[in-house]
Amino acid sequence: MRNTRKLMTVVACLLAVGLLFAAVGLAQDRTGPRAMMKEDVFTPLTKGYDFLKEGKYEAAEYQFKDALSRDRYNPFALNNLAVLQERAGKLKDALAYLNDAKAHAAEYFDQVEQTCFVDGLCSAVKPQRKMGTKSTIAPIIDENYNKLQEKISKTPMSPEPSTAPRMK
């Protein structure tokens, strides 16, 4: 009876330690490369790329958001959405997408094809089904981020609308 209690206590302690290590591992930021993108993320990205090339921007945006719903910090989808927002003149929204993209871009070693808009952000929109030795999307996102910040600094901001004073 006494040995059974000791055994149960040891097992409970081992389980607690195992759960603690698992929780710490999940809480830490990922610093290494990810496995190749899953098909359910890759497919909407490539469809979005095709729509983007055809000038079907709303359809492209839908596909990139679909990819994000499956992989929240996918830098390809985030970069592409930033490009679409920048084209629409929504510079702050584009910058927000690029901020999210920068957070995990170095972890994605998927190779990319690149298409650039004239005077706009470069859209590294179509990942390839092969892994590289380093991230090819991270430097593109950094470049887009810097270009966008420069564009924002040169763009005069329209004044915020105000409410008229109350009439007496």
C-alpha positions as protocol buffer text, in pm:
chain_id: "A"
residue {
  index: 1
  type: MET
  ca { x: 0 y: 0 z: 0 }
}
residue {
  index: 2
  type: ARG
  ca { x: 277 y: 239 z: 95 }
}
residue {
  index: 3
  type: ASN
  ca { x: 475 y: 156 z: -220 }
}
residue {
  index: 4
  type: THR
  ca { x: 166 y: 220 z: -431 }
}
residue {
  index: 5
  type: ARG
  ca { x: 128 y: 568 z: -281 }
}
residue {
  index: 6
  type: LYS
  ca { x: 495 y: 645 z: -346 }
}
residue {
  index: 7
  type: LEU
  ca { x: 462 y: 522 z: -703 }
}
residue {
  index: 8
  type: MET
  ca { x: 150 y: 733 z: -760 }
}
residue {
  index: 9
  type: THR
  ca { x: 326 y: 1038 z: -614 }
}
residue {
  index: 10
  type: VAL
  ca { x: 627 y: 986 z: -841 }
}
residue {
  index: 11
  type: VAL
  ca { x: 402 y: 942 z: -1147 }
}
residue {
  index: 12
  type: ALA
  ca { x: 205 y: 1256 z: -1060 }
}
residue {
  index: 13
  type: CYS
  ca { x: 528 y: 1456 z: -1018 }
}
residue {
  index: 14
  type: LEU
  ca { x: 662 y: 1330 z: -1352 }
}
residue {
  index: 15
  type: LEU
  ca { x: 339 y: 1427 z: -1525 }
}
residue {
  index: 16
  type: ALA
  ca { x: 348 y: 1771 z: -1367 }
}
residue {
  index: 17
  type: VAL
  ca { x: 709 y: 1823 z: -1478 }
}
residue {
  index: 18
  type: GLY
  ca { x: 622 y: 1704 z: -1830 }
}
residue {
  index: 19
  type: LEU
  ca { x: 328 y: 1944 z: -1852 }
}
residue {
  index: 20
  type: LEU
  ca { x: 548 y: 2227 z: -1725 }
}
residue {
  index: 21
  type: PHE
  ca { x: 810 y: 2163 z: -1995 }
}
residue {
  index: 22
  type: ALA
  ca { x: 540 y: 2146 z: -2261 }
}
residue {
  index: 23
  type: ALA
  ca { x: 387 y: 2475 z: -2146 }
}
residue {
  index: 24
  type: VAL
  ca { x: 728 y: 2647 z: -2144 }
}
residue {
  index: 25
  type: GLY
  ca { x: 801 y: 2513 z: -2493 }
}
residue {
  index: 26
  type: LEU
  ca { x: 471 y: 2649 z: -2627 }
}
residue {
  index: 27
  type: ALA
  ca { x: 518 y: 2985 z: -2459 }
}
residue {
  index: 28
  type: GLN
  ca { x: 862 y: 3045 z: -2611 }
}
residue {
  index: 29
  type: ASP
  ca { x: 892 y: 3218 z: -2947 }
}
residue {
  index: 30
  type: ARG
  ca { x: 978 y: 2993 z: -3236 }
}
residue {
  index: 31
  type: THR
  ca { x: 1324 y: 3069 z: -3367 }
}
residue {
  index: 32
  type: GLY
  ca { x: 1389 y: 2786 z: -3607 }
}
residue {
  index: 33
  type: PRO
  ca { x: 1260 y: 2715 z: -3955 }
}
residue {
  index: 34
  type: ARG
  ca { x: 914 y: 2577 z: -4004 }
}
residue {
  index: 35
  type: ALA
  ca { x: 831 y: 2277 z: -4211 }
}
residue {
  index: 36
  type: MET
  ca { x: 716 y: 2338 z: -4565 }
}
residue {
  index: 37
  type: MET
  ca { x: 378 y: 2511 z: -4581 }
}
residue {
  index: 38
  type: LYS
  ca { x: 79 y: 2282 z: -4559 }
}
residue {
  index: 39
  type: GLU
  ca { x: -131 y: 2239 z: -4871 }
}
residue {
  index: 40
  type: ASP
  ca { x: -436 y: 2407 z: -4712 }
}
residue {
  index: 41
  type: VAL
  ca { x: -229 y: 2727 z: -4676 }
}
residue {
  index: 42
  type: PHE
  ca { x: -27 y: 2694 z: -4996 }
}
residue {
  index: 43
  type: THR
  ca { x: -333 y: 2652 z: -5220 }
}
residue {
  index: 44
  type: PRO
  ca { x: -510 y: 2981 z: -5133 }
}
residue {
  index: 45
  type: LEU
  ca { x: -177 y: 3165 z: -5157 }
}
residue {
  index: 46
  type: THR
  ca { x: -119 y: 3042 z: -5510 }
}
residue {
  index: 47
  type: LYS
  ca { x: -481 y: 3110 z: -5608 }
}
residue {
  index: 48
  type: GLY
  ca { x: -448 y: 3460 z: -5466 }
}
residue {
  index: 49
  type: TYR
  ca { x: -129 y: 3510 z: -5665 }
}
residue {
  index: 50
  type: ASP
  ca { x: -308 y: 3409 z: -5984 }
}
residue {
  index: 51
  type: PHE
  ca { x: -597 y: 3646 z: -5909 }
}
residue {
  index: 52
  type: LEU
  ca { x: -348 y: 3925 z: -5834 }
}
residue {
  index: 53
  type: LYS
  ca { x: -176 y: 3876 z: -6169 }
}
residue {
  index: 54
  type: GLU
  ca { x: -516 y: 3891 z: -6342 }
}
residue {
  index: 55
  type: GLY
  ca { x: -605 y: 4215 z: -6163 }
}
residue {
  index: 56
  type: LYS
  ca { x: -883 y: 4051 z: -5960 }
}
residue {
  index: 57
  type: TYR
  ca { x: -784 y: 4218 z: -5636 }
}
residue {
  index: 58
  type: GLU
  ca { x: -1095 y: 4139 z: -5430 }
}
residue {
  index: 59
  type: ALA
  ca { x: -1068 y: 3769 z: -5512 }
}
residue {
  index: 60
  type: ALA
  ca { x: -697 y: 3778 z: -5431 }
}
residue {
  index: 61
  type: GLU
  ca { x: -767 y: 3944 z: -5096 }
}
residue {
  index: 62
  type: TYR
  ca { x: -1022 y: 3675 z: -5012 }
}
residue {
  index: 63
  type: GLN
  ca { x: -768 y: 3399 z: -5084 }
}
residue {
  index: 64
  type: PHE
  ca { x: -494 y: 3565 z: -4877 }
}
residue {
  index: 65
  type: LYS
  ca { x: -731 y: 3609 z: -4584 }
}
residue {
  index: 66
  type: ASP
  ca { x: -828 y: 3243 z: -4620 }
}
residue {
  index: 67
  type: ALA
  ca { x: -459 y: 3149 z: -4595 }
}
residue {
  index: 68
  type: LEU
  ca { x: -430 y: 3366 z: -4283 }
}
residue {
  index: 69
  type: SER
  ca { x: -725 y: 3191 z: -4123 }
}
residue {
  index: 70
  type: ARG
  ca { x: -521 y: 2871 z: -4148 }
}
residue {
  index: 71
  type: ASP
  ca { x: -180 y: 3018 z: -4059 }
}
residue {
  index: 72
  type: ARG
  ca { x: -224 y: 3346 z: -3866 }
}
residue {
  index: 73
  type: TYR
  ca { x: 129 y: 3480 z: -3915 }
}
residue {
  index: 74
  type: ASN
  ca { x: 198 y: 3358 z: -4268 }
}
residue {
  index: 75
  type: PRO
  ca { x: 428 y: 3629 z: -4406 }
}
residue {
  index: 76
  type: PHE
  ca { x: 337 y: 3559 z: -4769 }
}
residue {
  index: 77
  type: ALA
  ca { x: -32 y: 3627 z: -4707 }
}
residue {
  index: 78
  type: LEU
  ca { x: 41 y: 3925 z: -4481 }
}
residue {
  index: 79
  type: ASN
  ca { x: 279 y: 4081 z: -4733 }
}
residue {
  index: 80
  type: ASN
  ca { x: 30 y: 4033 z: -5015 }
}
residue {
  index: 81
  type: LEU
  ca { x: -249 y: 4191 z: -4815 }
}
residue {
  index: 82
  type: ALA
  ca { x: -18 y: 4483 z: -4738 }
}
residue {
  index: 83
  type: VAL
  ca { x: 47 y: 4525 z: -5110 }
}
residue {
  index: 84
  type: LEU
  ca { x: -327 y: 4529 z: -5182 }
}
residue {
  index: 85
  type: GLN
  ca { x: -391 y: 4781 z: -4903 }
}
residue {
  index: 86
  type: GLU
  ca { x: -111 y: 5004 z: -5029 }
}
residue {
  index: 87
  type: ARG
  ca { x: -257 y: 4995 z: -5381 }
}
residue {
  index: 88
  type: ALA
  ca { x: -593 y: 5103 z: -5234 }
}
residue {
  index: 89
  type: GLY
  ca { x: -429 y: 5395 z: -5053 }
}
residue {
  index: 90
  type: LYS
  ca { x: -473 y: 5244 z: -4706 }
}
residue {
  index: 91
  type: LEU
  ca { x: -116 y: 5295 z: -4595 }
}
residue {
  index: 92
  type: LYS
  ca { x: -167 y: 5246 z: -4221 }
}
residue {
  index: 93
  type: ASP
  ca { x: -349 y: 4917 z: -4280 }
}
residue {
  index: 94
  type: ALA
  ca { x: -67 y: 4805 z: -4508 }
}
residue {
  index: 95
  type: LEU
  ca { x: 188 y: 4891 z: -4240 }
}
residue {
  index: 96
  type: ALA
  ca { x: -7 y: 4688 z: -3983 }
}
residue {
  index: 97
  type: TYR
  ca { x: 4 y: 4382 z: -4210 }
}
residue {
  index: 98
  type: LEU
  ca { x: 378 y: 4425 z: -4261 }
}
residue {
  index: 99
  type: ASN
  ca { x: 433 y: 4457 z: -3885 }
}
residue {
  index: 100
  type: ASP
  ca { x: 266 y: 4119 z: -3836 }
}
residue {
  index: 101
  type: ALA
  ca { x: 461 y: 3972 z: -4129 }
}
residue {
  index: 102
  type: LYS
  ca { x: 795 y: 4083 z: -3982 }
}
residue {
  index: 103
  type: ALA
  ca { x: 727 y: 3894 z: -3659 }
}
residue {
  index: 104
  type: HIS
  ca { x: 768 y: 3545 z: -3807 }
}
residue {
  index: 105
  type: ALA
  ca { x: 903 y: 3592 z: -4160 }
}
residue {
  index: 106
  type: ALA
  ca { x: 1249 y: 3457 z: -4073 }
}
residue {
  index: 107
  type: GLU
  ca { x: 1092 y: 3121 z: -3981 }
}
residue {
  index: 108
  type: TYR
  ca { x: 951 y: 3057 z: -4329 }
}
residue {
  index: 109
  type: PHE
  ca { x: 1210 y: 2900 z: -4559 }
}
residue {
  index: 110
  type: ASP
  ca { x: 968 y: 2845 z: -4848 }
}
residue {
  index: 111
  type: GLN
  ca { x: 1115 y: 2985 z: -5169 }
}
residue {
  index: 112
  type: VAL
  ca { x: 926 y: 3260 z: -5352 }
}
residue {
  index: 113
  type: GLU
  ca { x: 852 y: 3398 z: -5692 }
}
residue {
  index: 114
  type: GLN
  ca { x: 846 y: 3775 z: -5705 }
}
residue {
  index: 115
  type: THR
  ca { x: 626 y: 4024 z: -5886 }
}
residue {
  index: 116
  type: CYS
  ca { x: 662 y: 4398 z: -5834 }
}
residue {
  index: 117
  type: PHE
  ca { x: 417 y: 4681 z: -5884 }
}
residue {
  index: 118
  type: VAL
  ca { x: 567 y: 4994 z: -6032 }
}
residue {
  index: 119
  type: ASP
  ca { x: 616 y: 5260 z: -5762 }
}
residue {
  index: 120
  type: GLY
  ca { x: 463 y: 5030 z: -5507 }
}
residue {
  index: 121
  type: LEU
  ca { x: 545 y: 4748 z: -5277 }
}
residue {
  index: 122
  type: CYS
  ca { x: 702 y: 4432 z: -5408 }
}
residue {
  index: 123
  type: SER
  ca { x: 468 y: 4138 z: -5373 }
}
residue {
  index: 124
  type: ALA
  ca { x: 648 y: 3813 z: -5302 }
}
residue {
  index: 125
  type: VAL
  ca { x: 322 y: 3644 z: -5345 }
}
residue {
  index: 126
  type: LYS
  ca { x: 375 y: 3296 z: -5474 }
}
residue {
  index: 127
  type: PRO
  ca { x: 563 y: 3050 z: -5257 }
}
residue {
  index: 128
  type: GLN
  ca { x: 717 y: 2752 z: -5432 }
}
residue {
  index: 129
  type: ARG
  ca { x: 691 y: 2395 z: -5311 }
}
residue {
  index: 130
  type: LYS
  ca { x: 1057 y: 2381 z: -5214 }
}
residue {
  index: 131
  type: MET
  ca { x: 1250 y: 2481 z: -4905 }
}
residue {
  index: 132
  type: GLY
  ca { x: 1558 y: 2697 z: -4899 }
}
residue {
  index: 133
  type: THR
  ca { x: 1833 y: 2732 z: -4644 }
}
residue {
  index: 134
  type: LYS
  ca { x: 1708 y: 3072 z: -4526 }
}
residue {
  index: 135
  type: SER
  ca { x: 1401 y: 3291 z: -4552 }
}
residue {
  index: 136
  type: THR
  ca { x: 1356 y: 3462 z: -4886 }
}
residue {
  index: 137
  type: ILE
  ca { x: 1041 y: 3644 z: -4775 }
}
residue {
  index: 138
  type: ALA
  ca { x: 1196 y: 3822 z: -4472 }
}
residue {
  index: 139
  type: PRO
  ca { x: 1420 y: 4062 z: -4670 }
}
residue {
  index: 140
  type: ILE
  ca { x: 1134 y: 4146 z: -4907 }
}
residue {
  index: 141
  type: ILE
  ca { x: 907 y: 4228 z: -4614 }
}
residue {
  index: 142
  type: ASP
  ca { x: 1179 y: 4443 z: -4457 }
}
residue {
  index: 143
  type: GLU
  ca { x: 1223 y: 4631 z: -4786 }
}
residue {
  index: 144
  type: ASN
  ca { x: 847 y: 4680 z: -4822 }
}
residue {
  index: 145
  type: TYR
  ca { x: 824 y: 4800 z: -4463 }
}
residue {
  index: 146
  type: ASN
  ca { x: 1097 y: 5060 z: -4520 }
}
residue {
  index: 147
  type: LYS
  ca { x: 943 y: 5174 z: -4852 }
}
residue {
  index: 148
  type: LEU
  ca { x: 603 y: 5210 z: -4690 }
}
residue {
  index: 149
  type: GLN
  ca { x: 735 y: 5406 z: -4392 }
}
residue {
  index: 150
  type: GLU
  ca { x: 911 y: 5641 z: -4633 }
}
residue {
  index: 151
  type: LYS
  ca { x: 593 y: 5681 z: -4837 }
}
residue {
  index: 152
  type: ILE
  ca { x: 389 y: 5752 z: -4524 }
}
residue {
  index: 153
  type: SER
  ca { x: 639 y: 6015 z: -4409 }
}
residue {
  index: 154
  type: LYS
  ca { x: 614 y: 6191 z: -4747 }
}
residue {
  index: 155
  type: THR
  ca { x: 236 y: 6170 z: -4768 }
}
residue {
  index: 156
  type: PRO
  ca { x: 59 y: 6465 z: -4610 }
}
residue {
  index: 157
  type: MET
  ca { x: -205 y: 6342 z: -4374 }
}
residue {
  index: 158
  type: SER
  ca { x: -549 y: 6485 z: -4419 }
}
residue {
  index: 159
  type: PRO
  ca { x: -678 y: 6658 z: -4109 }
}
residue {
  index: 160
  type: GLU
  ca { x: -901 y: 6461 z: -3882 }
}
residue {
  index: 161
  type: PRO
  ca { x: -1263 y: 6567 z: -3910 }
}
residue {
  index: 162
  type: SER
  ca { x: -1385 y: 6758 z: -3611 }
}
residue {
  index: 163
  type: THR
  ca { x: -1727 y: 6835 z: -3482 }
}
residue {
  index: 164
  type: ALA
  ca { x: -1861 y: 7186 z: -3510 }
}
residue {
  index: 165
  type: PRO
  ca { x: -1918 y: 7376 z: -3186 }
}
residue {
  index: 166
  type: ARG
  ca { x: -2274 y: 7374 z: -3059 }
}
residue {
  index: 167
  type: MET
  ca { x: -2482 y: 7667 z: -3165 }
}
residue {
  index: 168
  type: LYS
  ca { x: -2646 y: 7869 z: -2890 }
}
